[in-house]
């Protein structure tokens, strides 16, 4: 029993003295837990997505344009967005702010929005002085007002036929760098349109009831009866408050500053490729330690080949392997519909990204003591870097400080650059990001070079 206890204690002691094992056993799961909590919240009702900056341009002078803008300020939205109303003359400046990524989106409600989606309401108020949106089911109307409602409905039916081929467009001008935020804005606008559906369906139902009561009381002539019958038929076709919503002649159009929208397939195709690139290069980086352990490295060093040549040859092979890996993944995912961006920009990004990733592998190999330790540390760094950078979930769901912190990893630079290319950005716009990745590569290789002096002694 004593021997068993000693052996068990010895194995535990060895494991906890191994820094690589500690990183895999304790540091990695703890770091992943903290990152997931930062991304999705601590389990309370709070959400990491809040105060999304949105600009609202309401050109409509009717009721429904105001309803659509009010939804952004309502309690149902909460603190998801930070909306700002702007004037018509500020549209160019607002679009420029979206282009500069200062705000997530600009929502534009066109002129005559209310009149075009519900022409009956505007015409009825002009003929009768009655606001049909405030009309109750038990409202008492004069025969003249009832006649005006019928006339307004008949006229609106003709206009509705024209509206079906000329839909009113609500535009969401969104920044491609606020992908999740743009989806939230679109959902809020869709909620507002559904609210309009309910209001119009309810109003149409009330007017139809008024018409039915009028016909039953015999307060109308034949022409009026035809009008009210048409109104009832129109109401049945559109739906009532208890049935389907009104088929509004509205198109919700989300446009990007670059003309390309967000693609989940493209995002995860590139982010997973970056993640497994890191696994490959950190695994390949430990070969120097393995060769030193087997005795092949000392034999290479006493040959006429210089140490620098050996080192460059080893790292060159890792870079070549990584480039081939990324090219294969790029081609394979493109075949299933993923878009990575302009080919020239993607190719340049892949070469620099693989070189940057190899610097992490070199740094691990330079300072780890054994191949097993290098493997454990490499896996831990890859998983933590993947979580920090957005390999497991969209990067823009993370708090801003986490996004900045993740820039110590090649993963973050790769995902940021490839995401910009996928969003349709020109290759020239990613040059500053490529420059930052090159600086990170130089920094890590400089640290690795200090450690390699120990390896080649």
TORKOL-4160 file (C-alpha; in steps of 0.2 Angstrom, whole numbers, padded with zeros to 4 digits, m for minus):
457
<pt num="1" X="0000" Y="0000" Z="0000"/>
<pt num="2" X="0014" Y="0012" Z="0004"/>
<pt num="3" X="0022" Y="0008" Z="m0013"/>
<pt num="4" X="0006" Y="0012" Z="m0022"/>
<pt num="5" X="0004" Y="0028" Z="m0012"/>
<pt num="6" X="0022" Y="0034" Z="m0016"/>
<pt num="7" X="0020" Y="0030" Z="m0035"/>
<pt num="8" X="0004" Y="0039" Z="m0035"/>
<pt num="9" X="0011" Y="0054" Z="m0026"/>
<pt num="10" X="0026" Y="0054" Z="m0037"/>
<pt num="11" X="0016" Y="0054" Z="m0053"/>
<pt num="12" X="0005" Y="0069" Z="m0047"/>
<pt num="13" X="0021" Y="0078" Z="m0042"/>
<pt num="14" X="0029" Y="0076" Z="m0059"/>
<pt num="15" X="0013" Y="0082" Z="m0067"/>
<pt num="16" X="0012" Y="0098" Z="m0057"/>
<pt num="17" X="0030" Y="0101" Z="m0059"/>
<pt num="18" X="0028" Y="0101" Z="m0078"/>
<pt num="19" X="0023" Y="0118" Z="m0084"/>
<pt num="20" X="0016" Y="0112" Z="m0100"/>
<pt num="21" X="0005" Y="0100" Z="m0091"/>
<pt num="22" X="m0001" Y="0113" Z="m0079"/>
<pt num="23" X="m0005" Y="0124" Z="m0094"/>
<pt num="24" X="m0016" Y="0111" Z="m0102"/>
<pt num="25" X="m0024" Y="0105" Z="m0086"/>
<pt num="26" X="m0028" Y="0121" Z="m0077"/>
<pt num="27" X="m0024" Y="0137" Z="m0087"/>
<pt num="28" X="m0032" Y="0132" Z="m0103"/>
<pt num="29" X="m0050" Y="0127" Z="m0096"/>
<pt num="30" X="m0050" Y="0142" Z="m0085"/>
<pt num="31" X="m0045" Y="0154" Z="m0098"/>
<pt num="32" X="m0058" Y="0146" Z="m0110"/>
<pt num="33" X="m0072" Y="0148" Z="m0096"/>
<pt num="34" X="m0068" Y="0166" Z="m0093"/>
<pt num="35" X="m0068" Y="0170" Z="m0112"/>
<pt num="36" X="m0084" Y="0161" Z="m0115"/>
<pt num="37" X="m0092" Y="0171" Z="m0100"/>
<pt num="38" X="m0085" Y="0187" Z="m0107"/>
<pt num="39" X="m0093" Y="0183" Z="m0124"/>
<pt num="40" X="m0110" Y="0177" Z="m0118"/>
<pt num="41" X="m0112" Y="0184" Z="m0101"/>
<pt num="42" X="m0112" Y="0177" Z="m0084"/>
<pt num="43" X="m0129" Y="0169" Z="m0084"/>
<pt num="44" X="m0139" Y="0184" Z="m0079"/>
<pt num="45" X="m0150" Y="0194" Z="m0090"/>
<pt num="46" X="m0136" Y="0205" Z="m0096"/>
<pt num="47" X="m0129" Y="0204" Z="m0113"/>
<pt num="48" X="m0112" Y="0209" Z="m0120"/>
<pt num="49" X="m0121" Y="0217" Z="m0135"/>
<pt num="50" X="m0127" Y="0234" Z="m0130"/>
<pt num="51" X="m0128" Y="0252" Z="m0135"/>
<pt num="52" X="m0126" Y="0249" Z="m0154"/>
<pt num="53" X="m0124" Y="0266" Z="m0162"/>
<pt num="54" X="m0138" Y="0268" Z="m0175"/>
<pt num="55" X="m0143" Y="0283" Z="m0185"/>
<pt num="56" X="m0161" Y="0285" Z="m0190"/>
<pt num="57" X="m0167" Y="0296" Z="m0205"/>
<pt num="58" X="m0186" Y="0297" Z="m0205"/>
<pt num="59" X="m0192" Y="0306" Z="m0221"/>
<pt num="60" X="m0210" Y="0301" Z="m0218"/>
<pt num="61" X="m0222" Y="0314" Z="m0212"/>
<pt num="62" X="m0236" Y="0301" Z="m0207"/>
<pt num="63" X="m0239" Y="0290" Z="m0192"/>
<pt num="64" X="m0230" Y="0274" Z="m0198"/>
<pt num="65" X="m0213" Y="0282" Z="m0200"/>
<pt num="66" X="m0214" Y="0288" Z="m0182"/>
<pt num="67" X="m0220" Y="0271" Z="m0176"/>
<pt num="68" X="m0205" Y="0263" Z="m0185"/>
<pt num="69" X="m0192" Y="0275" Z="m0177"/>
<pt num="70" X="m0201" Y="0274" Z="m0160"/>
<pt num="71" X="m0197" Y="0255" Z="m0159"/>
<pt num="72" X="m0179" Y="0260" Z="m0157"/>
<pt num="73" X="m0182" Y="0270" Z="m0142"/>
<pt num="74" X="m0195" Y="0258" Z="m0134"/>
<pt num="75" X="m0193" Y="0248" Z="m0118"/>
<pt num="76" X="m0194" Y="0231" Z="m0128"/>
<pt num="77" X="m0177" Y="0236" Z="m0136"/>
<pt num="78" X="m0169" Y="0241" Z="m0120"/>
<pt num="79" X="m0151" Y="0246" Z="m0121"/>
<pt num="80" X="m0147" Y="0235" Z="m0136"/>
<pt num="81" X="m0145" Y="0251" Z="m0147"/>
<pt num="82" X="m0141" Y="0269" Z="m0145"/>
<pt num="83" X="m0151" Y="0277" Z="m0158"/>
<pt num="84" X="m0149" Y="0295" Z="m0165"/>
<pt num="85" X="m0162" Y="0304" Z="m0176"/>
<pt num="86" X="m0154" Y="0315" Z="m0190"/>
<pt num="87" X="m0161" Y="0327" Z="m0202"/>
<pt num="88" X="m0162" Y="0324" Z="m0221"/>
<pt num="89" X="m0148" Y="0336" Z="m0225"/>
<pt num="90" X="m0136" Y="0325" Z="m0214"/>
<pt num="91" X="m0138" Y="0309" Z="m0225"/>
<pt num="92" X="m0121" Y="0311" Z="m0233"/>
<pt num="93" X="m0113" Y="0314" Z="m0217"/>
<pt num="94" X="m0122" Y="0299" Z="m0209"/>
<pt num="95" X="m0117" Y="0288" Z="m0223"/>
<pt num="96" X="m0099" Y="0294" Z="m0221"/>
<pt num="97" X="m0099" Y="0289" Z="m0203"/>
<pt num="98" X="m0105" Y="0271" Z="m0207"/>
<pt num="99" X="m0091" Y="0270" Z="m0220"/>
<pt num="100" X="m0079" Y="0275" Z="m0207"/>
<pt num="101" X="m0086" Y="0262" Z="m0195"/>
<pt num="102" X="m0091" Y="0275" Z="m0182"/>
<pt num="103" X="m0109" Y="0268" Z="m0181"/>
<pt num="104" X="m0116" Y="0251" Z="m0185"/>
<pt num="105" X="m0130" Y="0257" Z="m0197"/>
<pt num="106" X="m0141" Y="0270" Z="m0205"/>
<pt num="107" X="m0159" Y="0267" Z="m0206"/>
<pt num="108" X="m0168" Y="0277" Z="m0219"/>
<pt num="109" X="m0187" Y="0278" Z="m0220"/>
<pt num="110" X="m0193" Y="0285" Z="m0236"/>
<pt num="111" X="m0205" Y="0299" Z="m0240"/>
<pt num="112" X="m0223" Y="0295" Z="m0241"/>
<pt num="113" X="m0220" Y="0279" Z="m0231"/>
<pt num="114" X="m0236" Y="0280" Z="m0222"/>
<pt num="115" X="m0247" Y="0285" Z="m0237"/>
<pt num="116" X="m0239" Y="0271" Z="m0248"/>
<pt num="117" X="m0241" Y="0256" Z="m0236"/>
<pt num="118" X="m0259" Y="0261" Z="m0230"/>
<pt num="119" X="m0266" Y="0274" Z="m0243"/>
<pt num="120" X="m0284" Y="0271" Z="m0236"/>
<pt num="121" X="m0279" Y="0279" Z="m0219"/>
<pt num="122" X="m0272" Y="0295" Z="m0227"/>
<pt num="123" X="m0286" Y="0297" Z="m0239"/>
<pt num="124" X="m0300" Y="0293" Z="m0226"/>
<pt num="125" X="m0293" Y="0307" Z="m0214"/>
<pt num="126" X="m0293" Y="0319" Z="m0229"/>
<pt num="127" X="m0311" Y="0315" Z="m0233"/>
<pt num="128" X="m0319" Y="0313" Z="m0216"/>
<pt num="129" X="m0307" Y="0321" Z="m0204"/>
<pt num="130" X="m0307" Y="0304" Z="m0195"/>
<pt num="131" X="m0290" Y="0296" Z="m0189"/>
<pt num="132" X="m0294" Y="0278" Z="m0193"/>
<pt num="133" X="m0279" Y="0272" Z="m0183"/>
<pt num="134" X="m0288" Y="0279" Z="m0168"/>
<pt num="135" X="m0305" Y="0272" Z="m0173"/>
<pt num="136" X="m0313" Y="0260" Z="m0160"/>
<pt num="137" X="m0325" Y="0247" Z="m0164"/>
<pt num="138" X="m0340" Y="0256" Z="m0156"/>
<pt num="139" X="m0336" Y="0273" Z="m0163"/>
<pt num="140" X="m0351" Y="0282" Z="m0169"/>
<pt num="141" X="m0349" Y="0289" Z="m0187"/>
<pt num="142" X="m0361" Y="0300" Z="m0197"/>
<pt num="143" X="m0368" Y="0294" Z="m0214"/>
<pt num="144" X="m0356" Y="0306" Z="m0222"/>
<pt num="145" X="m0341" Y="0300" Z="m0213"/>
<pt num="146" X="m0346" Y="0282" Z="m0217"/>
<pt num="147" X="m0348" Y="0287" Z="m0235"/>
<pt num="148" X="m0331" Y="0295" Z="m0235"/>
<pt num="149" X="m0323" Y="0279" Z="m0228"/>
<pt num="150" X="m0331" Y="0269" Z="m0242"/>
<pt num="151" X="m0324" Y="0281" Z="m0255"/>
<pt num="152" X="m0307" Y="0281" Z="m0247"/>
<pt num="153" X="m0306" Y="0262" Z="m0247"/>
<pt num="154" X="m0312" Y="0261" Z="m0265"/>
<pt num="155" X="m0298" Y="0273" Z="m0270"/>
<pt num="156" X="m0285" Y="0265" Z="m0260"/>
<pt num="157" X="m0289" Y="0248" Z="m0268"/>
<pt num="158" X="m0284" Y="0255" Z="m0285"/>
<pt num="159" X="m0268" Y="0262" Z="m0277"/>
<pt num="160" X="m0264" Y="0246" Z="m0268"/>
<pt num="161" X="m0264" Y="0237" Z="m0285"/>
<pt num="162" X="m0251" Y="0249" Z="m0291"/>
<pt num="163" X="m0241" Y="0248" Z="m0275"/>
<pt num="164" X="m0239" Y="0229" Z="m0277"/>
<pt num="165" X="m0227" Y="0233" Z="m0292"/>
<pt num="166" X="m0219" Y="0248" Z="m0284"/>
<pt num="167" X="m0214" Y="0243" Z="m0266"/>
<pt num="168" X="m0208" Y="0256" Z="m0254"/>
<pt num="169" X="m0190" Y="0252" Z="m0248"/>
<pt num="170" X="m0184" Y="0254" Z="m0230"/>
<pt num="171" X="m0165" Y="0254" Z="m0232"/>
<pt num="172" X="m0152" Y="0249" Z="m0219"/>
<pt num="173" X="m0135" Y="0255" Z="m0224"/>
<pt num="174" X="m0124" Y="0244" Z="m0213"/>
<pt num="175" X="m0105" Y="0243" Z="m0210"/>
<pt num="176" X="m0097" Y="0226" Z="m0214"/>
<pt num="177" X="m0087" Y="0228" Z="m0198"/>
<pt num="178" X="m0102" Y="0228" Z="m0187"/>
<pt num="179" X="m0109" Y="0212" Z="m0193"/>
<pt num="180" X="m0119" Y="0206" Z="m0178"/>
<pt num="181" X="m0124" Y="0223" Z="m0174"/>
<pt num="182" X="m0131" Y="0225" Z="m0191"/>
<pt num="183" X="m0141" Y="0209" Z="m0189"/>
<pt num="184" X="m0148" Y="0216" Z="m0173"/>
<pt num="185" X="m0154" Y="0232" Z="m0181"/>
<pt num="186" X="m0162" Y="0222" Z="m0195"/>
<pt num="187" X="m0171" Y="0212" Z="m0182"/>
<pt num="188" X="m0178" Y="0228" Z="m0174"/>
<pt num="189" X="m0184" Y="0235" Z="m0190"/>
<pt num="190" X="m0192" Y="0219" Z="m0194"/>
<pt num="191" X="m0201" Y="0220" Z="m0177"/>
<pt num="192" X="m0207" Y="0237" Z="m0181"/>
<pt num="193" X="m0214" Y="0232" Z="m0198"/>
<pt num="194" X="m0223" Y="0218" Z="m0189"/>
<pt num="195" X="m0231" Y="0230" Z="m0177"/>
<pt num="196" X="m0237" Y="0240" Z="m0192"/>
<pt num="197" X="m0244" Y="0224" Z="m0199"/>
<pt num="198" X="m0254" Y="0222" Z="m0183"/>
<pt num="199" X="m0260" Y="0240" Z="m0182"/>
<pt num="200" X="m0266" Y="0240" Z="m0200"/>
<pt num="201" X="m0275" Y="0223" Z="m0199"/>
<pt num="202" X="m0284" Y="0229" Z="m0183"/>
<pt num="203" X="m0289" Y="0246" Z="m0191"/>
<pt num="204" X="m0295" Y="0237" Z="m0207"/>
<pt num="205" X="m0305" Y="0225" Z="m0196"/>
<pt num="206" X="m0314" Y="0239" Z="m0186"/>
<pt num="207" X="m0318" Y="0248" Z="m0203"/>
<pt num="208" X="m0325" Y="0232" Z="m0210"/>
<pt num="209" X="m0336" Y="0230" Z="m0194"/>
<pt num="210" X="m0343" Y="0248" Z="m0196"/>
<pt num="211" X="m0347" Y="0244" Z="m0214"/>
<pt num="212" X="m0356" Y="0228" Z="m0210"/>
<pt num="213" X="m0367" Y="0237" Z="m0197"/>
<pt num="214" X="m0371" Y="0251" Z="m0209"/>
<pt num="215" X="m0377" Y="0238" Z="m0222"/>
<pt num="216" X="m0387" Y="0229" Z="m0210"/>
<pt num="217" X="m0396" Y="0245" Z="m0204"/>
<pt num="218" X="m0400" Y="0249" Z="m0222"/>
<pt num="219" X="m0391" Y="0266" Z="m0221"/>
<pt num="220" X="m0383" Y="0265" Z="m0238"/>
<pt num="221" X="m0388" Y="0264" Z="m0257"/>
<pt num="222" X="m0382" Y="0251" Z="m0269"/>
<pt num="223" X="m0365" Y="0260" Z="m0273"/>
<pt num="224" X="m0361" Y="0261" Z="m0255"/>
<pt num="225" X="m0366" Y="0243" Z="m0252"/>
<pt num="226" X="m0354" Y="0238" Z="m0266"/>
<pt num="227" X="m0340" Y="0248" Z="m0259"/>
<pt num="228" X="m0342" Y="0240" Z="m0242"/>
<pt num="229" X="m0343" Y="0223" Z="m0249"/>
<pt num="230" X="m0326" Y="0227" Z="m0257"/>
<pt num="231" X="m0320" Y="0233" Z="m0241"/>
<pt num="232" X="m0325" Y="0217" Z="m0232"/>
<pt num="233" X="m0317" Y="0206" Z="m0246"/>
<pt num="234" X="m0301" Y="0216" Z="m0245"/>
<pt num="235" X="m0301" Y="0214" Z="m0226"/>
<pt num="236" X="m0304" Y="0195" Z="m0228"/>
<pt num="237" X="m0289" Y="0194" Z="m0241"/>
<pt num="238" X="m0277" Y="0204" Z="m0230"/>
<pt num="239" X="m0281" Y="0196" Z="m0213"/>
<pt num="240" X="m0289" Y="0202" Z="m0197"/>
<pt num="241" X="m0281" Y="0205" Z="m0180"/>
<pt num="242" X="m0284" Y="0187" Z="m0176"/>
<pt num="243" X="m0277" Y="0180" Z="m0192"/>
<pt num="244" X="m0263" Y="0183" Z="m0204"/>
<pt num="245" X="m0254" Y="0200" Z="m0205"/>
<pt num="246" X="m0257" Y="0212" Z="m0219"/>
<pt num="247" X="m0246" Y="0210" Z="m0234"/>
<pt num="248" X="m0238" Y="0227" Z="m0234"/>
<pt num="249" X="m0229" Y="0233" Z="m0250"/>
<pt num="250" X="m0213" Y="0235" Z="m0241"/>
<pt num="251" X="m0195" Y="0229" Z="m0245"/>
<pt num="252" X="m0182" Y="0229" Z="m0231"/>
<pt num="253" X="m0165" Y="0231" Z="m0240"/>
<pt num="254" X="m0149" Y="0229" Z="m0231"/>
<pt num="255" X="m0134" Y="0237" Z="m0240"/>
<pt num="256" X="m0116" Y="0236" Z="m0236"/>
<pt num="257" X="m0103" Y="0250" Z="m0239"/>
<pt num="258" X="m0094" Y="0237" Z="m0249"/>
<pt num="259" X="m0109" Y="0228" Z="m0257"/>
<pt num="260" X="m0106" Y="0212" Z="m0248"/>
<pt num="261" X="m0115" Y="0205" Z="m0233"/>
<pt num="262" X="m0110" Y="0194" Z="m0219"/>
<pt num="263" X="m0108" Y="0175" Z="m0222"/>
<pt num="264" X="m0108" Y="0163" Z="m0208"/>
<pt num="265" X="m0100" Y="0150" Z="m0220"/>
<pt num="266" X="m0086" Y="0161" Z="m0226"/>
<pt num="267" X="m0082" Y="0167" Z="m0208"/>
<pt num="268" X="m0081" Y="0150" Z="m0200"/>
<pt num="269" X="m0072" Y="0142" Z="m0215"/>
<pt num="270" X="m0058" Y="0155" Z="m0213"/>
<pt num="271" X="m0058" Y="0155" Z="m0194"/>
<pt num="272" X="m0057" Y="0136" Z="m0193"/>
<pt num="273" X="m0043" Y="0136" Z="m0205"/>
<pt num="274" X="m0033" Y="0148" Z="m0195"/>
<pt num="275" X="m0037" Y="0138" Z="m0179"/>
<pt num="276" X="m0030" Y="0122" Z="m0186"/>
<pt num="277" X="m0016" Y="0131" Z="m0195"/>
<pt num="278" X="m0010" Y="0135" Z="m0177"/>
<pt num="279" X="m0012" Y="0117" Z="m0171"/>
<pt num="280" X="m0001" Y="0112" Z="m0186"/>
<pt num="281" X="0013" Y="0125" Z="m0184"/>
<pt num="282" X="0014" Y="0123" Z="m0165"/>
<pt num="283" X="0015" Y="0104" Z="m0167"/>
<pt num="284" X="0028" Y="0106" Z="m0181"/>
<pt num="285" X="0039" Y="0118" Z="m0171"/>
<pt num="286" X="0043" Y="0105" Z="m0158"/>
<pt num="287" X="0053" Y="0094" Z="m0170"/>
<pt num="288" X="0069" Y="0103" Z="m0165"/>
<pt num="289" X="0067" Y="0097" Z="m0147"/>
<pt num="290" X="0063" Y="0080" Z="m0153"/>
<pt num="291" X="0079" Y="0079" Z="m0164"/>
<pt num="292" X="0089" Y="0086" Z="m0150"/>
<pt num="293" X="0082" Y="0072" Z="m0138"/>
<pt num="294" X="0086" Y="0059" Z="m0151"/>
<pt num="295" X="0103" Y="0065" Z="m0154"/>
<pt num="296" X="0101" Y="0070" Z="m0172"/>
<pt num="297" X="0103" Y="0089" Z="m0169"/>
<pt num="298" X="0120" Y="0088" Z="m0162"/>
<pt num="299" X="0126" Y="0077" Z="m0177"/>
<pt num="300" X="0119" Y="0091" Z="m0188"/>
<pt num="301" X="0128" Y="0104" Z="m0179"/>
<pt num="302" X="0145" Y="0096" Z="m0181"/>
<pt num="303" X="0142" Y="0094" Z="m0200"/>
<pt num="304" X="0148" Y="0108" Z="m0212"/>
<pt num="305" X="0130" Y="0115" Z="m0212"/>
<pt num="306" X="0129" Y="0131" Z="m0201"/>
<pt num="307" X="0116" Y="0132" Z="m0187"/>
<pt num="308" X="0107" Y="0147" Z="m0196"/>
<pt num="309" X="0105" Y="0136" Z="m0211"/>
<pt num="310" X="0098" Y="0122" Z="m0201"/>
<pt num="311" X="0086" Y="0133" Z="m0191"/>
<pt num="312" X="0080" Y="0142" Z="m0207"/>
<pt num="313" X="0077" Y="0125" Z="m0216"/>
<pt num="314" X="0067" Y="0119" Z="m0202"/>
<pt num="315" X="0056" Y="0134" Z="m0200"/>
<pt num="316" X="0055" Y="0135" Z="m0219"/>
<pt num="317" X="0048" Y="0118" Z="m0220"/>
<pt num="318" X="0035" Y="0122" Z="m0207"/>
<pt num="319" X="0030" Y="0138" Z="m0217"/>
<pt num="320" X="0028" Y="0128" Z="m0233"/>
<pt num="321" X="0017" Y="0115" Z="m0224"/>
<pt num="322" X="0006" Y="0129" Z="m0217"/>
<pt num="323" X="0004" Y="0138" Z="m0234"/>
<pt num="324" X="m0001" Y="0121" Z="m0242"/>
<pt num="325" X="m0013" Y="0118" Z="m0228"/>
<pt num="326" X="m0021" Y="0135" Z="m0230"/>
<pt num="327" X="m0022" Y="0134" Z="m0249"/>
<pt num="328" X="m0031" Y="0117" Z="m0248"/>
<pt num="329" X="m0043" Y="0123" Z="m0236"/>
<pt num="330" X="m0046" Y="0139" Z="m0246"/>
<pt num="331" X="m0049" Y="0129" Z="m0261"/>
<pt num="332" X="m0060" Y="0116" Z="m0253"/>
<pt num="333" X="m0072" Y="0128" Z="m0244"/>
<pt num="334" X="m0073" Y="0139" Z="m0260"/>
<pt num="335" X="m0080" Y="0124" Z="m0269"/>
<pt num="336" X="m0094" Y="0123" Z="m0256"/>
<pt num="337" X="m0099" Y="0141" Z="m0257"/>
<pt num="338" X="m0087" Y="0150" Z="m0245"/>
<pt num="339" X="m0080" Y="0167" Z="m0251"/>
<pt num="340" X="m0063" Y="0172" Z="m0244"/>
<pt num="341" X="m0061" Y="0188" Z="m0253"/>
<pt num="342" X="m0050" Y="0195" Z="m0267"/>
<pt num="343" X="m0038" Y="0181" Z="m0272"/>
<pt num="344" X="m0023" Y="0192" Z="m0272"/>
<pt num="345" X="m0026" Y="0199" Z="m0255"/>
<pt num="346" X="m0031" Y="0181" Z="m0248"/>
<pt num="347" X="m0014" Y="0174" Z="m0255"/>
<pt num="348" X="m0004" Y="0187" Z="m0248"/>
<pt num="349" X="m0013" Y="0186" Z="m0231"/>
<pt num="350" X="m0010" Y="0167" Z="m0231"/>
<pt num="351" X="0009" Y="0168" Z="m0233"/>
<pt num="352" X="0011" Y="0182" Z="m0220"/>
<pt num="353" X="m0001" Y="0173" Z="m0208"/>
<pt num="354" X="0008" Y="0156" Z="m0209"/>
<pt num="355" X="0024" Y="0165" Z="m0206"/>
<pt num="356" X="0017" Y="0174" Z="m0191"/>
<pt num="357" X="0010" Y="0158" Z="m0184"/>
<pt num="358" X="0027" Y="0149" Z="m0187"/>
<pt num="359" X="0035" Y="0162" Z="m0176"/>
<pt num="360" X="0024" Y="0156" Z="m0161"/>
<pt num="361" X="0029" Y="0138" Z="m0165"/>
<pt num="362" X="0047" Y="0144" Z="m0165"/>
<pt num="363" X="0045" Y="0153" Z="m0149"/>
<pt num="364" X="0038" Y="0138" Z="m0140"/>
<pt num="365" X="0052" Y="0126" Z="m0147"/>
<pt num="366" X="0065" Y="0139" Z="m0141"/>
<pt num="367" X="0060" Y="0139" Z="m0123"/>
<pt num="368" X="0051" Y="0122" Z="m0120"/>
<pt num="369" X="0062" Y="0109" Z="m0112"/>
<pt num="370" X="0055" Y="0093" Z="m0120"/>
<pt num="371" X="0044" Y="0089" Z="m0135"/>
<pt num="372" X="0030" Y="0084" Z="m0124"/>
<pt num="373" X="0030" Y="0100" Z="m0115"/>
<pt num="374" X="0031" Y="0110" Z="m0131"/>
<pt num="375" X="0016" Y="0100" Z="m0137"/>
<pt num="376" X="0006" Y="0104" Z="m0122"/>
<pt num="377" X="0010" Y="0122" Z="m0122"/>
<pt num="378" X="0006" Y="0123" Z="m0141"/>
<pt num="379" X="m0011" Y="0116" Z="m0139"/>
<pt num="380" X="m0015" Y="0127" Z="m0124"/>
<pt num="381" X="m0009" Y="0143" Z="m0134"/>
<pt num="382" X="m0019" Y="0137" Z="m0149"/>
<pt num="383" X="m0035" Y="0134" Z="m0139"/>
<pt num="384" X="m0034" Y="0150" Z="m0129"/>
<pt num="385" X="m0029" Y="0160" Z="m0145"/>
<pt num="386" X="m0044" Y="0153" Z="m0154"/>
<pt num="387" X="m0056" Y="0157" Z="m0141"/>
<pt num="388" X="m0049" Y="0175" Z="m0139"/>
<pt num="389" X="m0049" Y="0178" Z="m0157"/>
<pt num="390" X="m0066" Y="0172" Z="m0162"/>
<pt num="391" X="m0063" Y="0154" Z="m0170"/>
<pt num="392" X="m0077" Y="0147" Z="m0160"/>
<pt num="393" X="m0090" Y="0161" Z="m0161"/>
<pt num="394" X="m0090" Y="0177" Z="m0170"/>
<pt num="395" X="m0076" Y="0189" Z="m0165"/>
<pt num="396" X="m0087" Y="0204" Z="m0164"/>
<pt num="397" X="m0098" Y="0196" Z="m0150"/>
<pt num="398" X="m0083" Y="0199" Z="m0138"/>
<pt num="399" X="m0080" Y="0214" Z="m0128"/>
<pt num="400" X="m0069" Y="0227" Z="m0135"/>
<pt num="401" X="m0055" Y="0225" Z="m0123"/>
<pt num="402" X="m0054" Y="0206" Z="m0127"/>
<pt num="403" X="m0053" Y="0210" Z="m0145"/>
<pt num="404" X="m0038" Y="0221" Z="m0142"/>
<pt num="405" X="m0030" Y="0208" Z="m0131"/>
<pt num="406" X="m0032" Y="0195" Z="m0144"/>
<pt num="407" X="m0020" Y="0204" Z="m0155"/>
<pt num="408" X="m0006" Y="0196" Z="m0147"/>
<pt num="409" X="m0011" Y="0180" Z="m0156"/>
<pt num="410" X="m0009" Y="0177" Z="m0175"/>
<pt num="411" X="m0027" Y="0170" Z="m0175"/>
<pt num="412" X="m0034" Y="0187" Z="m0172"/>
<pt num="413" X="m0024" Y="0196" Z="m0186"/>
<pt num="414" X="m0029" Y="0182" Z="m0198"/>
<pt num="415" X="m0047" Y="0182" Z="m0194"/>
<pt num="416" X="m0048" Y="0201" Z="m0194"/>
<pt num="417" X="m0039" Y="0203" Z="m0211"/>
<pt num="418" X="m0049" Y="0188" Z="m0219"/>
<pt num="419" X="m0065" Y="0195" Z="m0213"/>
<pt num="420" X="m0062" Y="0212" Z="m0221"/>
<pt num="421" X="m0058" Y="0203" Z="m0237"/>
<pt num="422" X="m0074" Y="0193" Z="m0236"/>
<pt num="423" X="m0084" Y="0209" Z="m0233"/>
<pt num="424" X="m0078" Y="0216" Z="m0250"/>
<pt num="425" X="m0064" Y="0227" Z="m0244"/>
<pt num="426" X="m0051" Y="0231" Z="m0257"/>
<pt num="427" X="m0034" Y="0223" Z="m0254"/>
<pt num="428" X="m0025" Y="0240" Z="m0251"/>
<pt num="429" X="m0036" Y="0243" Z="m0236"/>
<pt num="430" X="m0029" Y="0228" Z="m0227"/>
<pt num="431" X="m0011" Y="0234" Z="m0229"/>
<pt num="432" X="m0010" Y="0242" Z="m0211"/>
<pt num="433" X="m0016" Y="0225" Z="m0204"/>
<pt num="434" X="m0003" Y="0215" Z="m0214"/>
<pt num="435" X="0010" Y="0227" Z="m0207"/>
<pt num="436" X="0004" Y="0224" Z="m0189"/>
<pt num="437" X="0005" Y="0206" Z="m0192"/>
<pt num="438" X="0023" Y="0207" Z="m0199"/>
<pt num="439" X="0028" Y="0217" Z="m0183"/>
<pt num="440" X="0021" Y="0203" Z="m0172"/>
<pt num="441" X="0031" Y="0190" Z="m0182"/>
<pt num="442" X="0047" Y="0200" Z="m0180"/>
<pt num="443" X="0044" Y="0202" Z="m0162"/>
<pt num="444" X="0041" Y="0183" Z="m0159"/>
<pt num="445" X="0055" Y="0177" Z="m0169"/>
<pt num="446" X="0067" Y="0189" Z="m0160"/>
<pt num="447" X="0062" Y="0181" Z="m0143"/>
<pt num="448" X="0064" Y="0164" Z="m0151"/>
<pt num="449" X="0081" Y="0168" Z="m0157"/>
<pt num="450" X="0087" Y="0171" Z="m0139"/>
<pt num="451" X="0080" Y="0154" Z="m0134"/>
<pt num="452" X="0088" Y="0145" Z="m0150"/>
<pt num="453" X="0105" Y="0150" Z="m0144"/>
<pt num="454" X="0103" Y="0138" Z="m0130"/>
<pt num="455" X="0096" Y="0124" Z="m0142"/>
<pt num="456" X="0111" Y="0125" Z="m0153"/>
<pt num="457" X="0125" Y="0125" Z="m0140"/>
